[in-house]
Amino acid sequence: MQCFERFEELGHRPALIFPGRAPISYAELARRVALQAKDFGSHKKLVAVVAEPTEHAVIAYLVALRGKHAVALLPSCNWQALDGFVEDFSPDIVCRRVDGRWRCLAETRKVRDDLHADLAVLLGTSGSTGKTRYVRLSAAAVEANAGSIGSYLELQADDRAALVLPFHYSYGLSVLNSHLATGGSVYFPENGASDVGFAEEMRDAGCTNISGVPYSFELMERTSFRSHELPSLRFMTVAGGRMAPALAETFRRHLAAGGRRFFMMYGQTEATARIAYVPPGQLAGNTGKIGIAILGGSLSLVDDNGRPIERAGEAGELVYRGRNVMMGYALARADLAKGPEITELRTGDMAERDSHGLYRIVGRRRRMSKIAGLRISHGAVEATLEQAGITAAVAGNDERIFALVTSPHCDAEVLKAMMAASGLPRSHLEVGRARALPRLSSGKIDYTAISARLDALREKPETGILAAFQRAFYPRQVGAGDTFEGLGGNSLLYVQLSLTLERELGHLPEGWETTPVAALGQMQRSNSKSSSIDSQLALRAAAILLIVMHHATLWPIPGGAAVLVMMVGYGLARFHRQRLFAGDMAGVLSPLAANLAIYLPIVVGFSLVRGEILWPSFLLIGNLGLVKPEHMMPYLYWFVEAYAQIVLLWVALFCIAPLRRFAGSLPFMFGVILLALSVAVKLLTPFVWNIGGARIFTLPDVFHLAVLGWCVYFANSSSKRHVLALMAASLCALFAWWGGNWTGSWVKFTSVFGAVIVLLYVPRIALPGWLVNCVLPVSAAGYHIYLFHRIVPEWLLPHPTLSTPVFTALAIAVGILSGLAMFALQKWLLGLMAHRSSLAMRKRLLTGKLQFAVPERTISGKL
């Protein structure tokens, strides 16, 4: 194609950019394309390319285009798609990874003359039977679409696109084609839109534009993308399905405030990606529309009989004409010999045109959904369910697919089949039950009634779970589509919400932290007498009980606090690794600030009782032994100060960019090295700073436990787990001996070793239901129990009528109950504030004082 034949002229301008390495210039790209073109030969061949985001895959695609071959782009990490294509189309060359290395392997059979001269690209799309069919695109269609996109986006040679989308997907391919056609560059990001470090990577890479599907923008919104400065950004584009008008308006205003543009677009693979767009100058008030046809194309509406509809506001099927319309579909190799079979594209979408000529989609002619850029045939999902022996009817919208089931299959079986048929995650799928499918008088299935069932599901979220999430993350707004991980949950919130889910659902769903709130609310309640819970929840409960008992008795049973210190490091790895790797230190420090806000009133109370300001405790350095005990909080609060110091030190380490990059690429190795250093510090510190017995509360003495917890989380293979278990056994034995070789020391480090083994080898623990109901509340309120468990018993201590056994039992019970009570009080207060905030927002909406839920400073500020 002519648009890709002038690479040599662009010389050393960057073409393809990958993180952590020098850009590939146009001159280098031209050289490598010319070199590999010799291997492909001059005879027209069918080339299958697994479109992974690497230079090898892009170059193989460009080589095929330059040699006028036909190239099929297939999804990466999906060998079923490759196997199916090979079986149906018998490609002459297959470009893929073999044993970890990129290879283009040619078939030894005689090359056939069965490919149409105009055929250039094959892209997969779902067919009505569920079998992948391929869209046949001519070289002229690909070139026309790239030129049109470059024209209305006003692409220039200094533009740099972030290729967030896979380029086997027509939208992602259009980004690649349009930028290479205009001499711009394409950046292949390391982070995805869901990652906290995505915005910073876009800034550092100098990207001038970012394109995504609606879900990409939802993910960016969850990770506070708009709070970052991106000085190079000129515009953003969205296509691939319906975008919520409120979210679209949010990004439109945000970009407009900085003099940037937001393009809302519409397209189909059958039109080489792009069909229509809303000119940015007309986007205000039109975020629910698809706009006008792209340059070189035209749109029209027809009724059921194919007659043109000219009147504004009247709905009809949307028809597109242009040079970028496909040649036709292909299901087998024989179809590749066919020439153009259509001159116009019947999109299957019902639309209407307003008085200004802007088009709006109002429905679908056929039973299809478009979710996250995927076109899902309801009939294909039904056919897959039928093959599995499941009797069901399927409906859907552009958010979810719904199966109304009449056969006695469990939800898990139905969902598994739906996920296989649609390629969608669980969060986009729903299952309903009925004795019989609703039918029309004609006997046909009443899909309108089934769609109404889906709408009713949307209107009835599980308020108990949603309310719990809103309380936990107050004052942040939480919606039905949010997830615990997406909201940036931490270890304490994980424990608290585990308690809520167990209460609401009767069990703790595996992987709930990545499941949307709405999906959690629609799960069926379990009446099982046992439940499987995350082992860290059981360990937290056991550790806090051990602490309470240790402080109430003279028994040599230390170890609970040491396990909790280890859990601090484990929590940093499990819940904050993405923020740490991305350099988002504010997100890591936020939970610490929330926990210290509970601790501060206790310090104030002790200061008032003692008649002096306990400044070491206010400064969180009381555990360092710098002052006499009477001028600080009791030593039992050392854990809070050590916890704060560990988090602050961890944040300081990750503020060092080279160290952060090393930890992000090799987190387990980073942990092992840091563990060795922290062990050395523990052993050597007494020789240079000896404060006696109080050293066991200091940061140098306990930091290795947090590092050990970090290593436990990243021991994600059998070999790593075995090595770490051996290291933990050796270290715990060493420290038990080093700590005085007495019973308490061995109990302490045996407890730590036991916790390590549980986390490494027993990720979930099955417990009777009654025991789960005891473990989860204690685990959730663990921090509060730690803070308050000795306050009331200290008041009871001088009581003369209480015998030692009675006082001990009472101290343990009251200590646990006081913590549970304070935890319940905090939940009630947060719930009250969240409820009042919700009422205030509802009032503003009703009175028209709230235009959209974005802070004023964000709207008017720069990106």
Residue, then its C-alpha position, 0 to 999 in steps of 0.5 A: m500500500q502506498c501509505f506504507e511505502r515511504f518509510e525510508e523517507l522518514g529516516h530516523r523519526p521514531a516509528l515504534i516505541f517500546p518501554g525500556r529500549a531505544p525507539i525503532s526508527y522508520a529507517e530501521l523499520a523499512r530495513r527490517v521489513a525489506l529483509q523479511a519480505k525476501d522470506f515471504g517471497s513474491h507469490k501472493k500468500l495467506v499469512a497468519v500473524v498472532a498479533e501480540p504487542t511486539e515489534h515482531a508481530v507488527i513487522a510481520y503484518l507490514v511485510a505482508l502488506r508490502g508484499k501484497h499478501a493477505v494477512a490474518l491478524l489473530p488474538s495473542c494468548n488464544w491458541q484455539a483461535l490460531d488452531g481454528f484458523v489453521e484448520d479452516f484456512s490452511p495459511d501458507i505462513v504462520c508467524r507466532r512464538v515457538d518455544g519462546r522465540w518469534r518465528c514465521l513458519a512456511e508450509t512446505r506444500k505447493v503455493r496455491d493461486d486461490l487468493h483474490a488480488d485485492l484481498a489484503v487483511l482478514l479480521g475475525t468477528s463473531g458469526s450468528t452460529g458462534k463460529t468465528r468468521y473473518v471480514r475480508l478487507s481490500a488494500a484500498a479499504v485499509e488505506a482509505n480508512a487510515g487516510s480518513i482517520g488521519s484527516y479528521l483527527e488532524l494527525q501530524a508527524d509529531d503525534r504519538a499514539a498509545l496503543v492500548l488496544p490489541f491490533h488484531y481488533s479493528y479499532g486498535l489496528s486503525v490506530l496503528n495504521s493511521h499513525l504509520a500512514t502519517g509518519g507519527s509514532v506508536y507507543f506500546p505501553e507497559n501498563g494497562a488502563s486499569d493500572v495506577g501507573f498508566a497516566e504517568e507512563m503516558r506522560d513520560a512517553g510523551c503520548t499525544n493521544i490515547s484511544g480506548v473502548p468505553y470500559s477503558f475510560e471506566l478503568m481510567e476513572r477508577t485510577s484517578f487518571r484525570s488527576h495527572e498532568l499530561p502536557s503532551l496530550r492533544f486528544m482522546t478517542v473512544a469507540g467500540g460500544r456505548m459510553a455512558p453519557a455522564l462519563a463521556e461528558t466528564f471526559r469532554r469537559h475535562l479535556a476541553a478545559g485544557g484546550r484538548r479534544f475528545f472524539m466519540m466515534y462509531g465503527q464496525t470491523e466490516a468497515t475497516a474500523r471507522i464509520a462515524y464520529v462526532p466533531p468535537g465542536q459539536l460534542a457538547g449536548n451530543t455525547g449520546k450520538i455517533g455523529i456524522a460519516i467519516l471523510g469519504g463515506s456516507l450514512s443513510l437510514v432505510d425502513d424494513n422494506g429498504r426504502p430511504i428515510e429522510r425525515a428527522g427523528e424517524a428510526g431505521e436501519l443505519v446503512y454506510r457507504g464508502r471505500n472502506v466497506m469490506m469485500g465480504y465474509a469468509l468462513a473457509r479458504a475457498d471464500l478468499a478467492k471471491g471478489p467484492e460482494i457488497t457495495e454498502l454495509r447494512t450495520g444492523d443498528m437502528a438509528e435516527r437522524d436529528s435536525h442537525g444531521l447527527y445520527r444516534i443509535v436507538g437499538r439493534r435490528r438483530r439480537m446482538s450486543k456490543i460490550a468492551g468492543l466485542r460483538i456478541s450474538h445472543g443466538a450464538v450464546e444460546a446455541t452454546l448453551e443448547q450444546a451443553g444441554i442447557t435450556a435457555a433463552v438469551a437477551g442482552n444490552d450493551e452492558r450485560i448478557f442475560a440467560l433465562v434458564t429452565s433446565p436444572h443446571c447450576d449457575a456455575e455451569v451456565l456461566k461457564a458456557m456463557m463465558a466460553a461462547s461470548g469471551l466476556p468475564r463474569s461481571h458482564l453475565e447474568v443468569g435468571r430462572a423460570r419454569a418455562l420461557p415466555r412466549l408470544s401468541s405465535g409460539k415464538i420466544d418473547y425476547t422483550a419479556i426476557s429483556a425486561r427481566l434483565d432491566a429489572l435485575r439492574e434496578k434491584p442491586e443488593t443494597g446491603i453489599l453496596a452500602a457496605f462498600q460505600r461505608a468502607f470507602y467513604p467519602r469516595q463514591v462507589g457504584a455497582g460496577d466498582t470492584f474492591e481492587g479497582l477502588g484501591g482497597n487495603s488489608l483492613l478493608y479487605v477483612q471488614l468487607s469479608l465479614t459483610l460478604e459472609r453475612e450477606l451471602g452465607h459464604l466468602p466467594e473466591g476472588w471477590e476482590t476483583t468482582p463488581v459490587a453488582a455481581l456480588g449482590q446478585m450471587q445466590r446465598s449459600n446455606s452450607k454449614s461450612s465455608s472456605i475463607d482466606s487463610q490470612l483472615a484466620l491468621r489475623a484473628a488468631a494473632i489478635l487473640l494471642i495478643v489479648m491473652h498474652h497481655a492478660t496473663l503471665w503465659p509465655i505466648p508472644g508471637g501474635a504481634a510478630v505475625l501481625v508485623m509480617m502481615v503488614g508486609y504481606g498486605l503491602a504486597r497484596f493490596h498496594r503493589q500496583r501503587l508502589f510500582a507506579g510511584d503512587m505513594a499517596g495511595v499507599l499512605s492513605p490507609l495509614a492516615a486512616n488508621l492513625a486517626i483512630y489511634l490519635p484520640i487514645v494518645v490524647g486521652f493518655s496525655l490528659v490523664r497523665g497531665e503532659i503531652l506524650w510527644p514521642s507517641f504523637l511523633l510515633i517514635g515511642n517504641l524507639g526507647l528515646v525517653k522514659p516509659e512514663h513520658m510515653m504511651p504504654y509499650l503495648y502500643w509499640f505495634v502501631e508505631a512500628y507499623a507506621q514506621i514500616v510503611l513510611l520506610w517502604v514508601a521511602l524505598f519506593c520513591i527511589a526510581p531505579l529501586r522501584r523499577f527493579a522491585g516491579s520487574l523482580p518483586f520476589m528477588f527484591g524481597v529476598i535481597l531486602l530480607a538479607l539486608s534487614v536480617a543483617v541490620k537486626l543482628l548488627t544493631p545491638f552492637v551500635w545502639n543497645i537500649g536493652g530489652a526495649r529493642i524488640f519493639t524497634l524498627p530495626d528489630v522487626f522490619h525483617l518480619a514485614v519483608l518476609g511477608w512481602c516475600v511470601y506474597f510473591a513466592n508464586s511458584s513451587s520452587k520459590r515457596h520451597v526456598l522461602a519455607l526453608m529460609a523462614a525455618s532457618l531464620c526463625a530458629l536463629f532468632a529464637w536462639w538469638g532472642g534468649n533461647w527461652t520458651g517465649s522466644w521459641v513460641k514467638f518464632t514458631s508462630v511466625f514460621g507457622a503463619v508463613i507455612v499457612l500463607l505459602y501452602v494453604p491459601r484458603i481454609a475450610l471452617p464450620g459456619w459457626l466458627v467462620n462467624c466467630v473468626l471474621p468479626v474478630s479479624a475485621a475488628g483486629y486493629h480496634i481490639y488491639l487499640f482498646h483491649r487493655i483500657v477497660p481491664e486497666w481500670l478493673l485491675p485494682h478491684p479488690t474483690l476479683s480473683t486472678p482467674v476471674f479477672t483474667a477471663l474478664a480482661i480477655a472477654v472485655g478486651i475483645l468486646s471493647g474492640l468489637a464495640m469500637f469497630a461497630l461504632q466506627k462502622w455506624l458513624l461512617g454509614l451515617m456520614a455516607h447516608r447523609s452524603s447520599l441524601a445531600m447529593r440526591k437533593r442537589l440532583l432533584t433541585g438541579k444544582l448538580q450538573f454532573a458528579v465531578p469536582e469543580r477544581t477538576i473541571s477547570g484544572k489542567l490535565 
